[in-house]
Amino acid sequence: MSAEVGPARVGGTAVARTCGPADLAGLRRIAIDTLDSNWEHDHTVPSRTLYPHQWSWDSAFMAIGLAQIRPERAWTELDSLFRAQWADGRVPHIVFNPALRVGSYFPGPELWGSATAEGAPAVHTSGLVQPPVHALAALLAYRRAPGQASLTALRRLYPALVAQQRYLAGRRDVAGDGLVCVVHPWESGLDNSPAWDEPMAAVPAEAAVMRAYRRHDTAHADAAHRPTDLDYARYLAIVAAYREHGYTDRGLAERHPFLVECPLFNAAYGGAEHALAEIAVLTGADPGPHRVHAARITEALVRRLYDPGSGTFQPRDLRTDRLLGARTVLGLTPLILPDLPARHVDALVVEATSARFGIAGRMDRPLPSHDRTAPDFEPLRYWRGPSWLNVGWLVRRGLAAHGHPDLAAGLRESMIGLVAGAGCHEYFHPDTGVGLGSPAFAWTAALLLDLLADGPAR
Ligand code: 2M8
């Protein structure tokens, strides 16, 4: 097996490279070592330095990679996350490891105060959620490692995955339109995406409040690559508004400062129903209700978040009931929905292959997280331009499923090229491919394993 990967551009120079079997085996080894060294008794930490606790959607991505190399860990990973599920079904976005010292992450358990919230688990968690990619992860983990043990694990997880969706449908459909809304940029997973600039600007906060806190992230990553102090002041203000009400969702529409329907979150939400239908078939449950719900979500996503003017999906700000115009990579992610209508798929392919995102059979630069032609494109700052493997992995799945094997293969090669050139970094410079953020980042490793295991056309 050999794969043309890249061209990864390192230090500004395009390096077209061909990985032979030895290189690919070496890459696989690096990914396995990264996952092993980030393993922490029952879960994988995204990064030992920047993110030393358990994160929700990270764990789903970990399970996808672990299923290939240590299947029992894939199930342990998901089981440990779902042990922290709240009584209302929410799966918290961070599960704190009680063994770590105070200050090992900011904001830590003392700021979240989950212990006093109704229905929270015994372990400390945040009160937010993240994109529900867990049912898809469980299904893919099963497919990578089929057998009795995996089937038993799927049966065990199924009711918890259903409860996760029930929480979102029952408590987070704030507009009553069949979509769920995120109450904090952290819930989107793309924390400081330009998509959130407008609703964030409406959140009253002063950067100076951050003098009262010590940020942990900027001690481990370049401050110029991270969200600003003003961003953090607003993040904390939104957390405080939610925490004040014990993280209950009743009355959100009247009182909460940040309410947005995100295309990625809702695509994951719909994708989860498709995955649950397949899990139901495998475990002897009824797939029918999941299929019906999946179809409704896709219909609502198209009706509420598709912008015919730009030909892409955009978040909707529920406080103004307007679509947010920034053309970020979030807009491409509804491709993961198998029932996305063909004309919307076609429009997204136009957007994906445009100069904004540059997806091609042979990519000359990595997929950016934001429109690279936009004036606020920032190639170094976190989710405002850099290239990330998880979003690329989702988009690639969508392109492959909707009959674009050449584009899917180009994106795959580009992502493998990034890791070949820079290692398992958290994110990558979208022009040069230089590795940025945490150098031993677990979801990069896990998803690389998945990309390596799939042929170029899958
Ligand atoms: C980043 O988010 C956390 C807050 O949740 C942070 O910046 O401290 C995001 O990239 C998010 O998507 C990810 O799940 C998390 C851990 O990798 O880090």
Residues whose N, C-alpha, C, O or C-beta is under 5 A from the ligand:
A	BS01	2M8	P46 Y51 W55 D58 W186 G189 L190
